[in-house]
Amino acid sequence: MEHANGETHSAASPSRRTLLLIGASLAAVPLLRPEHASASPVARAAAGLDDPAKKEIAMKLVSSAENSSLDWKAQYKYIEDIGDGRGYTAGIIGFCSGTGDMLDLVELYATRKPGNVLAKYLPALRRVNNSDSHDGLDPSFPGDWRKAAQDTAFQQAQNDERDRVYFNPAVKQGKTDGLRALGQFTYYDAIVMHGDGSDPTSFRNIRKRALAKAKPPAQGGDEVTYLNAFLDARVWAMKQEEAHSDTSRVDTAQRVFVRKGNLDLNPPLDWKVYGDSFHIG
């Protein structure tokens, strides 16, 4: 995985653990004529990003940017220090030893499976949090991470922490703002890369910057106009850090879907990241 200059992961800032948890609001459903009363209004509504099929698309889109691959499940074993000041970056969403989310993940894994191969590193992970240090982790931590990644319990722990810290908050905020699946994805990709702390480039402040330019649908605004404002703010945030300076995951991916009006993120999807072409049929 790479931060946005290539193919490795874009971990978030050390404040990434601060979450913005806002309850989702339900989209209004048009009234059905009596003869269609047996159809479920919910089923007739467009699927959000938390629909299983849409969520799978979201995982593949992020993996295309993080790993230059649509095979996101192959990334449980990924681990590397990409030199961004956040220590080791690892797993399906780029949990970082320097930002606290890797520590949370390994703690969860230890709770579910005491004595696992990573449990012995918990004291070291607590020491190196908020730094790029490998103290107490080298030389065997990467190898043990890859061993743990073969364990379905560790894979499930990665899934659960991804959802708790990144996916669920992004989708909730997207729904609150009246955004459809594509808009919810723009939020998810942003929170994956930037976290949701108090720093100027965090997700919540990217959103605040967008709100200064346009209103989301929930406030009576046009969805495409708002998404363009959000992506403009996202590009600005990416350019504040050298590791994120390649903005193709926005320019030749998310903006492509916006321009095509594919606000429900329906396949087929074609996009590019860092010059590589991808397709979901």
Beta strands, then each sheet from edge to edge (+ up, - down):
strand 1: 79-80
strand 2: 89-90
strand 3: 95-96
strand 4: 269-273
strand 5: 276-280
sheet 1: 1+ 2- 3+
sheet 2: 4+ 5-
end
